[in-house]
Amino acid sequence: MTQHAIVIADAGGIISSWSPGAEVLFGHSAAAAVGQSLDLIVPGPLRSRHWAGFHRAMETPAVKDLAADIPVLCADGQVREYAGRLLVLSDALGEALGAIGIFASDGTTGIMPFG
């Protein structure tokens, strides 16, 4: 499934899973990405906004699904936008365990919250 990048992070924002599609789309190997902060792919100017939303979602996982065109910092230093879906992962009791991002290699959602 290399046409989709799938990234999973724990509740602290540390990458725990990096799909082969993420290697292709973003340019980082799984070995280089797993164990790193999501700052690896969050563009510098958006980091404070990203972390505010991420921590809010982990504290109160009410917002569980967001589809939008999301800027991603790639290994070559370029920021590219991908149609992405972000979801909070939570257990049966509602405790946030982390988040998953699923990004498509082509297409647009038409929603550009950072643009």
HELIX and SHEET records of a PDB file:
HELIX    1   1 PRO A   20  PHE A   26  1                                   7    
HELIX    2   2 ALA A   30  ALA A   33  1                                   4    
HELIX    3   3 LEU A   38  LEU A   40  5                                   3    
HELIX    4   4 GLY A   44  LEU A   46  5                                   3    
HELIX    5   5 ARG A   47  GLU A   59  1                                  13    
SHEET    1   A 5 ILE A  15  TRP A  18  0                                        
SHEET    2   A 5 HIS A   4  ASP A  10 -1                                        
SHEET    3   A 5 ALA A  96  ALA A 104 -1                                        
SHEET    4   A 5 VAL A  79  SER A  90 -1                                        
SHEET    5   A 5 ASP A  65  LEU A  73 -1                                        
END                                                                             
